[in-house]
Amino acid sequence: MKYVINNDVLEYVVPEAEDKEIIIPDGVKSLGKSFGFYSFFYKMNECINISRIFIPASLGENNDVIDESDFIDLKNLEAFVVDSRNPIYESIDGVLFVNQNDNKTLIVYPRGRICKEYTIPNGVTHIRAGAFDSVFNGPHSIVFPPSMKSVDLRFSGTYNAIKHIAVYEDFSYYFGKDLKDGRGCTTWLWNWHSKNNLIITVFSMDGNIKYRILIVLTLLIVLKTNIIWNHDKKKEEK
């Protein structure tokens, strides 16, 4: 595998078909702005066997955070491995997190990680919008911890498998946020492009189920479209 590095920035890599892992060289402090595009987008056949990415202690020294979309084309990626000396990045069960300003953010859930249910570790406060984009082998269910502060997920991609989300009551107030807020449940439901319906479970702090909601996205989209169409029709009639 060839690495193109410029002033401590890994601009892109040139993978070969037999490559099974990417080992980011120690000394690299950040990834190029189009790292994923130039490394993987046009080389999907060469990336088919890549299952692990190794992150050195130096990556993130300048506080530049990885773009989650850089790895969306690695459909068999199973895990990130992070050097224990890294100042901001952390891998928990192969999932990549960043620790900054007293917050822990889930950046990337590997597309090839096989898992029916994924429980986000308690202590995680935020999730990147594209953290679960195009998951292939699961999870089918995600459990949010009570430590969560905000969510702006988009569940997109042909192979998205997520069908169930669970939250704790202290976090459930995000369900009522306005669409313009950019953080509320309603916002990322509208941005969820999978054809599957979605079940949302709200737990009390002692672990008992308070209530469940079945979100039939197809009906919601039709309803929203009809409301807009009727509104426009009334304007034309006036």
TAFENCOR-V644627 format. One record per backbone hydrogen bond with DSSP energy under -1.0 kcal/mol. CO is the residue of the C=O (numbers start at 1). NH is the residue of the N-H. E is the energy in kcal/mol with one decimal. If there is no record, write none. Layout:
CO;NH;E, CO;NH;E
This chain:
2;14;-2.7, 4;11;-2.1, 4;12;-1.1, 6;9;-1.1, 8;29;-3.0, 8;30;-1.4, 9;6;-2.9, 9;11;-1.1, 10;32;-2.8, 12;4;-2.5, 14;2;-1.8, 16;19;-1.8, 20;51;-3.0, 20;52;-1.1, 22;54;-3.3, 25;28;-1.7, 29;60;-2.5, 30;10;-2.4, 32;35;-1.8, 34;38;-2.4, 35;39;-1.9, 36;40;-2.5, 36;41;-1.2, 40;43;-1.2, 43;47;-1.0, 47;50;-1.5, 51;78;-2.5, 51;79;-1.7, 52;22;-2.3, 53;81;-2.9, 54;24;-2.1, 55;83;-2.6, 58;61;-2.1, 60;63;-2.1, 67;70;-1.9, 68;71;-1.2, 69;72;-1.2, 71;74;-1.6, 73;75;-1.3, 74;77;-1.5, 77;112;-2.7, 79;53;-1.7, 81;55;-3.2, 83;86;-2.2, 88;99;-2.8, 90;97;-2.9, 92;95;-1.8, 94;80;-1.5, 95;92;-2.2, 96;107;-2.5, 96;108;-1.2, 97;90;-2.2, 98;105;-2.7, 100;103;-2.0, 103;100;-2.2, 104;125;-2.6, 104;126;-1.8, 105;98;-2.1, 106;128;-2.7, 108;96;-2.1, 110;113;-1.5, 111;136;-1.6, 111;137;-1.2, 116;140;-2.2, 116;141;-1.4, 118;143;-2.5, 121;124;-1.7, 125;149;-3.0, 125;150;-1.5, 126;106;-2.2, 128;131;-1.8, 129;154;-2.4, 130;133;-1.5, 131;109;-2.4, 132;135;-1.2, 137;115;-1.1, 140;163;-2.9, 140;164;-1.6, 141;118;-2.9, 142;166;-2.7, 143;120;-2.4, 145;148;-1.5, 154;156;-1.2, 155;193;-1.4, 156;134;-3.3, 157;160;-1.5, 163;199;-2.5, 164;142;-2.1, 165;201;-2.8, 166;144;-3.5, 167;203;-3.3, 168;171;-2.2, 171;174;-1.7, 172;175;-2.0, 173;176;-1.3, 174;177;-1.1, 174;185;-1.7, 178;181;-1.6, 184;188;-1.6, 185;189;-1.8, 186;190;-2.0, 187;191;-1.3, 189;192;-1.2, 198;215;-3.8, 199;165;-2.7, 200;213;-3.0, 201;167;-2.6, 202;210;-3.1, 202;211;-1.3, 203;169;-2.1, 204;207;-2.1, 208;204;-3.3, 211;202;-2.7, 213;200;-3.2, 215;198;-2.5, 215;217;-1.2, 216;220;-2.0, 217;221;-2.8, 218;222;-2.2, 219;223;-2.7, 220;224;-2.8, 221;225;-2.5, 222;226;-2.6, 223;227;-2.2, 224;228;-2.0, 225;229;-2.6, 226;230;-2.9, 227;231;-2.1, 228;232;-2.4, 229;233;-2.3, 230;234;-2.2, 231;235;-1.7, 232;236;-1.9, 233;237;-2.1, 234;238;-1.6
